């Protein structure tokens, strides 16, 4: 039961970080399309990359907790 809760929390974190990543990607793409200055584009790109890395870590955590849960609970 503990791994089910851990998987659920990891799943929620992954979904939230993925949605945040999509919004940051949209913000970066719109700024690039509108010709924003280089400093703003660099900052948005760093934020997007950071959120992408967090999303990848959350995905790995979610997959690992799911596999452990399935191994223990069938």
PDB file of N, CA, C and O in Angstrom:
ATOM      1  N   UNK A   1       0.815  -1.200   0.000  1.00  0.00           N
ATOM      2  CA  UNK A   1       0.000   0.000   0.000  1.00  0.00           C
ATOM      3  C   UNK A   1       0.861   1.268   0.000  1.00  0.00           C
ATOM      4  O   UNK A   1       0.492   2.281  -0.594  1.00  0.00           O
ATOM      5  N   UNK A   2       2.007   1.196   0.670  1.00  0.00           N
ATOM      6  CA  UNK A   2       2.881   2.361   0.736  1.00  0.00           C
ATOM      7  C   UNK A   2       3.376   2.734  -0.659  1.00  0.00           C
ATOM      8  O   UNK A   2       3.435   3.915  -1.001  1.00  0.00           O
ATOM      9  N   UNK A   3       3.734   1.729  -1.469  1.00  0.00           N
ATOM     10  CA  UNK A   3       4.253   2.021  -2.800  1.00  0.00           C
ATOM     11  C   UNK A   3       3.175   2.556  -3.722  1.00  0.00           C
ATOM     12  O   UNK A   3       3.478   3.279  -4.671  1.00  0.00           O
ATOM     13  N   UNK A   4       1.923   2.214  -3.461  1.00  0.00           N
ATOM     14  CA  UNK A   4       0.825   2.776  -4.240  1.00  0.00           C
ATOM     15  C   UNK A   4       0.709   4.270  -3.971  1.00  0.00           C
ATOM     16  O   UNK A   4       0.504   5.054  -4.898  1.00  0.00           O
ATOM     17  N   UNK A   5       0.838   4.664  -2.728  1.00  0.00           N
ATOM     18  CA  UNK A   5       0.789   6.087  -2.371  1.00  0.00           C
ATOM     19  C   UNK A   5       1.996   6.824  -2.946  1.00  0.00           C
ATOM     20  O   UNK A   5       1.866   7.932  -3.468  1.00  0.00           O
ATOM     21  N   UNK A   6       3.167   6.202  -2.847  1.00  0.00           N
ATOM     22  CA  UNK A   6       4.369   6.819  -3.418  1.00  0.00           C
ATOM     23  C   UNK A   6       4.215   6.983  -4.924  1.00  0.00           C
ATOM     24  O   UNK A   6       4.578   8.022  -5.477  1.00  0.00           O
ATOM     25  N   UNK A   7       3.675   5.954  -5.597  1.00  0.00           N
ATOM     26  CA  UNK A   7       3.460   6.052  -7.044  1.00  0.00           C
ATOM     27  C   UNK A   7       2.468   7.160  -7.370  1.00  0.00           C
ATOM     28  O   UNK A   7       2.674   7.913  -8.322  1.00  0.00           O
ATOM     29  N   UNK A   8       1.393   7.269  -6.592  1.00  0.00           N
ATOM     30  CA  UNK A   8       0.378   8.295  -6.843  1.00  0.00           C
ATOM     31  C   UNK A   8       0.971   9.693  -6.700  1.00  0.00           C
ATOM     32  O   UNK A   8       0.725  10.566  -7.532  1.00  0.00           O
ATOM     33  N   UNK A   9       1.747   9.900  -5.648  1.00  0.00           N
ATOM     34  CA  UNK A   9       2.372  11.212  -5.440  1.00  0.00           C
ATOM     35  C   UNK A   9       3.375  11.505  -6.557  1.00  0.00           C
ATOM     36  O   UNK A   9       3.420  12.622  -7.074  1.00  0.00           O
ATOM     37  N   UNK A  10       4.177  10.510  -6.929  1.00  0.00           N
ATOM     38  CA  UNK A  10       5.137  10.692  -8.016  1.00  0.00           C
ATOM     39  C   UNK A  10       4.422  10.990  -9.334  1.00  0.00           C
ATOM     40  O   UNK A  10       4.885  11.808 -10.130  1.00  0.00           O
ATOM     41  N   UNK A  11       3.301  10.327  -9.555  1.00  0.00           N
ATOM     42  CA  UNK A  11       2.521  10.560 -10.764  1.00  0.00           C
ATOM     43  C   UNK A  11       1.988  11.991 -10.789  1.00  0.00           C
ATOM     44  O   UNK A  11       2.054  12.663 -11.818  1.00  0.00           O
ATOM     45  N   UNK A  12       1.463  12.454  -9.661  1.00  0.00           N
ATOM     46  CA  UNK A  12       0.959  13.829  -9.582  1.00  0.00           C
ATOM     47  C   UNK A  12       2.078  14.838  -9.827  1.00  0.00           C
ATOM     48  O   UNK A  12       1.885  15.821 -10.543  1.00  0.00           O
ATOM     49  N   UNK A  13       3.250  14.596  -9.231  1.00  0.00           N
ATOM     50  CA  UNK A  13       4.381  15.492  -9.444  1.00  0.00           C
ATOM     51  C   UNK A  13       4.829  15.497 -10.903  1.00  0.00           C
ATOM     52  O   UNK A  13       5.162  16.547 -11.451  1.00  0.00           O
ATOM     53  N   UNK A  14       4.836  14.322 -11.528  1.00  0.00           N
ATOM     54  CA  UNK A  14       5.224  14.250 -12.932  1.00  0.00           C
ATOM     55  C   UNK A  14       4.252  15.022 -13.816  1.00  0.00           C
ATOM     56  O   UNK A  14       4.670  15.784 -14.688  1.00  0.00           O
ATOM     57  N   UNK A  15       2.971  14.825 -13.593  1.00  0.00           N
ATOM     58  CA  UNK A  15       1.975  15.517 -14.416  1.00  0.00           C
ATOM     59  C   UNK A  15       2.069  17.032 -14.229  1.00  0.00           C
ATOM     60  O   UNK A  15       1.999  17.788 -15.198  1.00  0.00           O
ATOM     61  N   UNK A  16       2.226  17.468 -12.980  1.00  0.00           N
ATOM     62  CA  UNK A  16       2.343  18.902 -12.712  1.00  0.00           C
ATOM     63  C   UNK A  16       3.602  19.481 -13.357  1.00  0.00           C
ATOM     64  O   UNK A  16       3.554  20.566 -13.937  1.00  0.00           O
ATOM     65  N   UNK A  17       4.719  18.775 -13.264  1.00  0.00           N
ATOM     66  CA  UNK A  17       5.951  19.283 -13.865  1.00  0.00           C
ATOM     67  C   UNK A  17       5.886  19.251 -15.389  1.00  0.00           C
ATOM     68  O   UNK A  17       6.455  20.117 -16.053  1.00  0.00           O
ATOM     69  N   UNK A  18       5.198  18.259 -15.943  1.00  0.00           N
ATOM     70  CA  UNK A  18       5.053  18.208 -17.397  1.00  0.00           C
ATOM     71  C   UNK A  18       4.192  19.370 -17.909  1.00  0.00           C
ATOM     72  O   UNK A  18       4.517  19.988 -18.923  1.00  0.00           O
ATOM     73  N   UNK A  19       3.110  19.658 -17.215  1.00  0.00           N
ATOM     74  CA  UNK A  19       2.262  20.797 -17.602  1.00  0.00           C
ATOM     75  C   UNK A  19       3.052  22.096 -17.490  1.00  0.00           C
ATOM     76  O   UNK A  19       2.968  22.958 -18.365  1.00  0.00           O
ATOM     77  N   UNK A  20       3.820  22.232 -16.412  1.00  0.00           N
ATOM     78  CA  UNK A  20       4.656  23.423 -16.245  1.00  0.00           C
ATOM     79  C   UNK A  20       5.680  23.519 -17.368  1.00  0.00           C
ATOM     80  O   UNK A  20       5.932  24.605 -17.890  1.00  0.00           O
ATOM     81  N   UNK A  21       6.275  22.381 -17.743  1.00  0.00           N
ATOM     82  CA  UNK A  21       7.236  22.388 -18.844  1.00  0.00           C
ATOM     83  C   UNK A  21       6.572  22.853 -20.143  1.00  0.00           C
ATOM     84  O   UNK A  21       7.157  23.629 -20.897  1.00  0.00           O
ATOM     85  N   UNK A  22       5.369  22.384 -20.397  1.00  0.00           N
ATOM     86  CA  UNK A  22       4.685  22.789 -21.629  1.00  0.00           C
ATOM     87  C   UNK A  22       4.398  24.291 -21.639  1.00  0.00           C
ATOM     88  O   UNK A  22       4.512  24.935 -22.682  1.00  0.00           O
ATOM     89  N   UNK A  23       4.028  24.851 -20.490  1.00  0.00           N
ATOM     90  CA  UNK A  23       3.797  26.292 -20.428  1.00  0.00           C
ATOM     91  C   UNK A  23       5.099  27.077 -20.590  1.00  0.00           C
ATOM     92  O   UNK A  23       5.110  28.119 -21.245  1.00  0.00           O
ATOM     93  N   UNK A  24       6.191  26.594 -20.006  1.00  0.00           N
ATOM     94  CA  UNK A  24       7.459  27.296 -20.178  1.00  0.00           C
ATOM     95  C   UNK A  24       7.959  27.185 -21.616  1.00  0.00           C
ATOM     96  O   UNK A  24       8.566  28.120 -22.137  1.00  0.00           O
ATOM     97  N   UNK A  25       7.707  26.050 -22.253  1.00  0.00           N
ATOM     98  CA  UNK A  25       8.078  25.904 -23.662  1.00  0.00           C
ATOM     99  C   UNK A  25       7.279  26.876 -24.526  1.00  0.00           C
ATOM    100  O   UNK A  25       7.814  27.488 -25.450  1.00  0.00           O
ATOM    101  N   UNK A  26       6.009  27.005 -24.215  1.00  0.00           N
ATOM    102  CA  UNK A  26       5.163  27.944 -24.964  1.00  0.00           C
ATOM    103  C   UNK A  26       5.656  29.375 -24.773  1.00  0.00           C
ATOM    104  O   UNK A  26       5.701  30.156 -25.723  1.00  0.00           O
ATOM    105  N   UNK A  27       6.023  29.710 -23.544  1.00  0.00           N
ATOM    106  CA  UNK A  27       6.528  31.053 -23.263  1.00  0.00           C
ATOM    107  C   UNK A  27       7.811  31.333 -24.035  1.00  0.00           C
ATOM    108  O   UNK A  27       7.980  32.414 -24.599  1.00  0.00           O
ATOM    109  N   UNK A  28       8.714  30.357 -24.058  1.00  0.00           N
ATOM    110  CA  UNK A  28       9.960  30.521 -24.794  1.00  0.00           C
ATOM    111  C   UNK A  28       9.698  30.647 -26.297  1.00  0.00           C
ATOM    112  O   UNK A  28      10.274  31.508 -26.961  1.00  0.00           O
ATOM    113  N   UNK A  29       8.835  29.793 -26.823  1.00  0.00           N
ATOM    114  CA  UNK A  29       8.547  29.822 -28.264  1.00  0.00           C
ATOM    115  C   UNK A  29       7.903  31.144 -28.676  1.00  0.00           C
ATOM    116  O   UNK A  29       8.233  31.699 -29.725  1.00  0.00           O
ATOM    117  N   UNK A  30       6.990  31.644 -27.854  1.00  0.00           N
ATOM    118  CA  UNK A  30       6.339  32.920 -28.183  1.00  0.00           C
ATOM    119  C   UNK A  30       7.328  34.077 -28.112  1.00  0.00           C
ATOM    120  O   UNK A  30       7.296  34.973 -28.956  1.00  0.00           O
ATOM    121  N   UNK A  31       8.208  34.063 -27.106  1.00  0.00           N
ATOM    122  CA  UNK A  31       9.202  35.134 -26.991  1.00  0.00           C
ATOM    123  C   UNK A  31      10.158  35.109 -28.175  1.00  0.00           C
ATOM    124  O   UNK A  31      10.526  36.160 -28.700  1.00  0.00           O
ATOM    125  N   UNK A  32      10.560  33.917 -28.597  1.00  0.00           N
ATOM    126  CA  UNK A  32      11.454  33.800 -29.753  1.00  0.00           C
ATOM    127  C   UNK A  32      10.763  34.273 -31.026  1.00  0.00           C
ATOM    128  O   UNK A  32      11.367  34.934 -31.871  1.00  0.00           O
ATOM    129  N   UNK A  33       9.494  33.924 -31.146  1.00  0.00           N
ATOM    130  CA  UNK A  33       8.735  34.308 -32.335  1.00  0.00           C
ATOM    131  C   UNK A  33       8.513  35.816 -32.392  1.00  0.00           C
ATOM    132  O   UNK A  33       8.484  36.403 -33.473  1.00  0.00           O
ATOM    133  N   UNK A  34       8.357  36.437 -31.232  1.00  0.00           N
ATOM    134  CA  UNK A  34       8.107  37.881 -31.191  1.00  0.00           C
ATOM    135  C   UNK A  34       9.387  38.700 -31.187  1.00  0.00           C
ATOM    136  O   UNK A  34       9.339  39.930 -31.154  1.00  0.00           O
ATOM    137  N   UNK A  35      10.532  38.025 -31.221  1.00  0.00           N
ATOM    138  CA  UNK A  35      11.806  38.727 -31.329  1.00  0.00           C
ATOM    139  C   UNK A  35      12.265  39.360 -30.029  1.00  0.00           C
ATOM    140  O   UNK A  35      12.747  40.493 -30.037  1.00  0.00           O
ATOM    141  N   UNK A  36      12.130  38.675 -28.940  1.00  0.00           N
ATOM    142  CA  UNK A  36      12.568  39.196 -27.641  1.00  0.00           C
ATOM    143  C   UNK A  36      14.091  39.295 -27.617  1.00  0.00           C
ATOM    144  O   UNK A  36      14.783  38.677 -28.426  1.00  0.00           O
ATOM    145  N   UNK A  37      14.594  40.084 -26.673  1.00  0.00           N
ATOM    146  CA  UNK A  37      16.046  40.253 -26.582  1.00  0.00           C
ATOM    147  C   UNK A  37      16.727  38.959 -26.108  1.00  0.00           C
ATOM    148  O   UNK A  37      16.090  38.061 -25.558  1.00  0.00           O
ATOM    149  N   UNK A  38      18.022  38.902 -26.339  1.00  0.00           N
ATOM    150  CA  UNK A  38      18.787  37.674 -26.092  1.00  0.00           C
ATOM    151  C   UNK A  38      18.807  37.298 -24.610  1.00  0.00           C
ATOM    152  O   UNK A  38      18.784  36.113 -24.276  1.00  0.00           O
ATOM    153  N   UNK A  39      18.850  38.278 -23.730  1.00  0.00           N
ATOM    154  CA  UNK A  39      18.878  37.995 -22.299  1.00  0.00           C
ATOM    155  C   UNK A  39      17.609  37.308 -21.829  1.00  0.00           C
ATOM    156  O   UNK A  39      17.652  36.363 -21.041  1.00  0.00           O
ATOM    157  N   UNK A  40      16.493  37.788 -22.317  1.00  0.00           N
ATOM    158  CA  UNK A  40      15.208  37.170 -21.948  1.00  0.00           C
ATOM    159  C   UNK A  40      15.098  35.751 -22.506  1.00  0.00           C
ATOM    160  O   UNK A  40      14.621  34.841 -21.829  1.00  0.00           O
ATOM    161  N   UNK A  41      15.546  35.579 -23.750  1.00  0.00           N
ATOM    162  CA  UNK A  41      15.494  34.244 -24.352  1.00  0.00           C
ATOM    163  C   UNK A  41      16.395  33.260 -23.610  1.00  0.00           C
ATOM    164  O   UNK A  41      16.025  32.101 -23.422  1.00  0.00           O
ATOM    165  N   UNK A  42      17.564  33.710 -23.192  1.00  0.00           N
ATOM    166  CA  UNK A  42      18.460  32.827 -22.435  1.00  0.00           C
ATOM    167  C   UNK A  42      17.847  32.431 -21.107  1.00  0.00           C
ATOM    168  O   UNK A  42      17.932  31.271 -20.706  1.00  0.00           O
ATOM    169  N   UNK A  43      17.226  33.387 -20.417  1.00  0.00           N
ATOM    170  CA  UNK A  43      16.600  33.096 -19.135  1.00  0.00           C
ATOM    171  C   UNK A  43      15.450  32.115 -19.301  1.00  0.00           C
ATOM    172  O   UNK A  43      15.326  31.166 -18.527  1.00  0.00           O
ATOM    173  N   UNK A  44      14.607  32.338 -20.310  1.00  0.00           N
ATOM    174  CA  UNK A  44      13.491  31.427 -20.554  1.00  0.00           C
ATOM    175  C   UNK A  44      13.975  30.036 -20.958  1.00  0.00           C
ATOM    176  O   UNK A  44      13.375  29.026 -20.586  1.00  0.00           O
ATOM    177  N   UNK A  45      15.059  29.997 -21.717  1.00  0.00           N
ATOM    178  CA  UNK A  45      15.609  28.709 -22.132  1.00  0.00           C
ATOM    179  C   UNK A  45      16.163  27.931 -20.938  1.00  0.00           C
ATOM    180  O   UNK A  45      15.977  26.717 -20.852  1.00  0.00           O
ATOM    181  N   UNK A  46      16.845  28.624 -20.012  1.00  0.00           N
ATOM    182  CA  UNK A  46      17.355  27.976 -18.800  1.00  0.00           C
ATOM    183  C   UNK A  46      16.218  27.465 -17.921  1.00  0.00           C
ATOM    184  O   UNK A  46      16.300  26.365 -17.374  1.00  0.00           O
ATOM    185  N   UNK A  47      15.169  28.251 -17.787  1.00  0.00           N
ATOM    186  CA  UNK A  47      14.008  27.827 -16.993  1.00  0.00           C
ATOM    187  C   UNK A  47      13.364  26.604 -17.630  1.00  0.00           C
ATOM    188  O   UNK A  47      13.020  25.643 -16.942  1.00  0.00           O
ATOM    189  N   UNK A  48      13.206  26.647 -18.941  1.00  0.00           N
ATOM    190  CA  UNK A  48      12.610  25.518 -19.658  1.00  0.00           C
ATOM    191  C   UNK A  48      13.449  24.257 -19.494  1.00  0.00           C
ATOM    192  O   UNK A  48      12.903  23.176 -19.277  1.00  0.00           O
ATOM    193  N   UNK A  49      14.755  24.382 -19.595  1.00  0.00           N
ATOM    194  CA  UNK A  49      15.639  23.235 -19.438  1.00  0.00           C
ATOM    195  C   UNK A  49      15.578  22.681 -18.019  1.00  0.00           C
ATOM    196  O   UNK A  49      15.563  21.466 -17.824  1.00  0.00           O
ATOM    197  N   UNK A  50      15.543  23.561 -17.042  1.00  0.00           N
ATOM    198  CA  UNK A  50      15.463  23.129 -15.642  1.00  0.00           C
ATOM    199  C   UNK A  50      14.174  22.360 -15.366  1.00  0.00           C
ATOM    200  O   UNK A  50      14.194  21.304 -14.735  1.00  0.00           O
ATOM    201  N   UNK A  51      13.068  22.893 -15.841  1.00  0.00           N
ATOM    202  CA  UNK A  51      11.785  22.219 -15.646  1.00  0.00           C
ATOM    203  C   UNK A  51      11.764  20.901 -16.421  1.00  0.00           C
ATOM    204  O   UNK A  51      11.171  19.927 -15.957  1.00  0.00           O
ATOM    205  N   UNK A  52      12.394  20.857 -17.578  1.00  0.00           N
ATOM    206  CA  UNK A  52      12.497  19.610 -18.342  1.00  0.00           C
ATOM    207  C   UNK A  52      13.278  18.544 -17.602  1.00  0.00           C
ATOM    208  O   UNK A  52      12.906  17.371 -17.619  1.00  0.00           O
ATOM    209  N   UNK A  53      14.357  18.943 -16.953  1.00  0.00           N
ATOM    210  CA  UNK A  53      15.148  17.991 -16.173  1.00  0.00           C
ATOM    211  C   UNK A  53      14.342  17.484 -14.987  1.00  0.00           C
ATOM    212  O   UNK A  53      14.353  16.289 -14.690  1.00  0.00           O
ATOM    213  N   UNK A  54      13.641  18.391 -14.307  1.00  0.00           N
ATOM    214  CA  UNK A  54      12.782  17.986 -13.188  1.00  0.00           C
ATOM    215  C   UNK A  54      11.701  17.018 -13.671  1.00  0.00           C
ATOM    216  O   UNK A  54      11.394  16.039 -12.991  1.00  0.00           O
ATOM    217  N   UNK A  55      11.131  17.287 -14.832  1.00  0.00           N
ATOM    218  CA  UNK A  55      10.116  16.385 -15.390  1.00  0.00           C
ATOM    219  C   UNK A  55      10.707  15.004 -15.678  1.00  0.00           C
ATOM    220  O   UNK A  55      10.061  13.989 -15.415  1.00  0.00           O
ATOM    221  N   UNK A  56      11.903  14.959 -16.206  1.00  0.00           N
ATOM    222  CA  UNK A  56      12.558  13.682 -16.467  1.00  0.00           C
ATOM    223  C   UNK A  56      12.823  12.902 -15.191  1.00  0.00           C
ATOM    224  O   UNK A  56      12.632  11.686 -15.148  1.00  0.00           O
ATOM    225  N   UNK A  57      13.262  13.601 -14.152  1.00  0.00           N
ATOM    226  CA  UNK A  57      13.495  12.949 -12.868  1.00  0.00           C
ATOM    227  C   UNK A  57      12.187  12.430 -12.285  1.00  0.00           C
ATOM    228  O   UNK A  57      12.137  11.315 -11.767  1.00  0.00           O
ATOM    229  N   UNK A  58      11.130  13.229 -12.367  1.00  0.00           N
ATOM    230  CA  UNK A  58       9.822  12.796 -11.863  1.00  0.00           C
ATOM    231  C   UNK A  58       9.301  11.595 -12.655  1.00  0.00           C
ATOM    232  O   UNK A  58       8.678  10.699 -12.086  1.00  0.00           O
ATOM    233  N   UNK A  59       9.554  11.576 -13.961  1.00  0.00           N
ATOM    234  CA  UNK A  59       9.137  10.445 -14.774  1.00  0.00           C
ATOM    235  C   UNK A  59       9.857   9.173 -14.342  1.00  0.00           C
ATOM    236  O   UNK A  59       9.243   8.113 -14.217  1.00  0.00           O
ATOM    237  N   UNK A  60      11.166   9.288 -14.115  1.00  0.00           N
ATOM    238  CA  UNK A  60      11.946   8.137 -13.667  1.00  0.00           C
ATOM    239  C   UNK A  60      11.467   7.657 -12.303  1.00  0.00           C
ATOM    240  O   UNK A  60      11.340   6.453 -12.080  1.00  0.00           O
ATOM    241  N   UNK A  61      11.204   8.577 -11.400  1.00  0.00           N
ATOM    242  CA  UNK A  61      10.684   8.234 -10.077  1.00  0.00           C
ATOM    243  C   UNK A  61       9.330   7.550 -10.178  1.00  0.00           C
ATOM    244  O   UNK A  61       9.066   6.566  -9.487  1.00  0.00           O
ATOM    245  N   UNK A  62       8.470   8.084 -11.052  1.00  0.00           N
ATOM    246  CA  UNK A  62       7.148   7.492 -11.236  1.00  0.00           C
ATOM    247  C   UNK A  62       7.257   6.073 -11.780  1.00  0.00           C
ATOM    248  O   UNK A  62       6.580   5.169 -11.290  1.00  0.00           O
ATOM    249  N   UNK A  63       8.100   5.869 -12.787  1.00  0.00           N
ATOM    250  CA  UNK A  63       8.265   4.530 -13.372  1.00  0.00           C
ATOM    251  C   UNK A  63       8.836   3.547 -12.359  1.00  0.00           C
ATOM    252  O   UNK A  63       8.371   2.412 -12.257  1.00  0.00           O
ATOM    253  N   UNK A  64       9.839   3.982 -11.614  1.00  0.00           N
ATOM    254  CA  UNK A  64      10.461   3.095 -10.628  1.00  0.00           C
ATOM    255  C   UNK A  64       9.469   2.708  -9.540  1.00  0.00           C
ATOM    256  O   UNK A  64       9.391   1.540  -9.159  1.00  0.00           O
ATOM    257  N   UNK A  65       8.712   3.676  -9.039  1.00  0.00           N
ATOM    258  CA  UNK A  65       7.747   3.357  -7.978  1.00  0.00           C
ATOM    259  C   UNK A  65       6.621   2.470  -8.515  1.00  0.00           C
ATOM    260  O   UNK A  65       6.101   1.623  -7.789  1.00  0.00           O
ATOM    261  N   UNK A  66       6.249   2.659  -9.759  1.00  0.00           N
ATOM    262  CA  UNK A  66       5.228   1.797 -10.358  1.00  0.00           C
ATOM    263  C   UNK A  66       5.718   0.361 -10.471  1.00  0.00           C
ATOM    264  O   UNK A  66       5.000  -0.579 -10.130  1.00  0.00           O
ATOM    265  N   UNK A  67       6.943   0.202 -10.950  1.00  0.00           N
ATOM    266  CA  UNK A  67       7.499  -1.149 -11.090  1.00  0.00           C
ATOM    267  C   UNK A  67       7.679  -1.833  -9.739  1.00  0.00           C
ATOM    268  O   UNK A  67       7.421  -3.029  -9.609  1.00  0.00           O
ATOM    269  N   UNK A  68       8.119  -1.083  -8.741  1.00  0.00           N
ATOM    270  CA  UNK A  68       8.248  -1.658  -7.409  1.00  0.00           C
ATOM    271  C   UNK A  68       6.877  -2.050  -6.865  1.00  0.00           C
ATOM    272  O   UNK A  68       6.716  -3.112  -6.265  1.00  0.00           O
ATOM    273  N   UNK A  69       5.895  -1.181  -7.081  1.00  0.00           N
ATOM    274  CA  UNK A  69       4.529  -1.482  -6.626  1.00  0.00           C
ATOM    275  C   UNK A  69       3.989  -2.738  -7.309  1.00  0.00           C
ATOM    276  O   UNK A  69       3.385  -3.585  -6.650  1.00  0.00           O
ATOM    277  N   UNK A  70       4.194  -2.867  -8.595  1.00  0.00           N
ATOM    278  CA  UNK A  70       3.708  -4.050  -9.303  1.00  0.00           C
ATOM    279  C   UNK A  70       4.450  -5.308  -8.857  1.00  0.00           C
ATOM    280  O   UNK A  70       3.862  -6.386  -8.775  1.00  0.00           O
ATOM    281  N   UNK A  71       5.734  -5.166  -8.572  1.00  0.00           N
ATOM    282  CA  UNK A  71       6.517  -6.319  -8.119  1.00  0.00           C
ATOM    283  C   UNK A  71       6.032  -6.804  -6.743  1.00  0.00           C
ATOM    284  O   UNK A  71       5.946  -8.008  -6.501  1.00  0.00           O
ATOM    285  N   UNK A  72       5.721  -5.874  -5.860  1.00  0.00           N
ATOM    286  CA  UNK A  72       5.313  -6.243  -4.500  1.00  0.00           C
ATOM    287  C   UNK A  72       3.845  -6.650  -4.407  1.00  0.00           C
ATOM    288  O   UNK A  72       3.498  -7.572  -3.669  1.00  0.00           O
ATOM    289  N   UNK A  73       2.995  -5.967  -5.147  1.00  0.00           N
ATOM    290  CA  UNK A  73       1.546  -6.186  -5.017  1.00  0.00           C
ATOM    291  C   UNK A  73       0.948  -7.020  -6.146  1.00  0.00           C
ATOM    292  O   UNK A  73      -0.236  -7.356  -6.098  1.00  0.00           O
ATOM    293  N   UNK A  74       1.727  -7.351  -7.138  1.00  0.00           N
ATOM    294  CA  UNK A  74       1.231  -8.190  -8.216  1.00  0.00           C
ATOM    295  C   UNK A  74       0.551  -7.431  -9.221  1.00  0.00           C
ATOM    296  O   UNK A  74       0.072  -7.997 -10.204  1.00  0.00           O
TER     297      UNK A  74
END
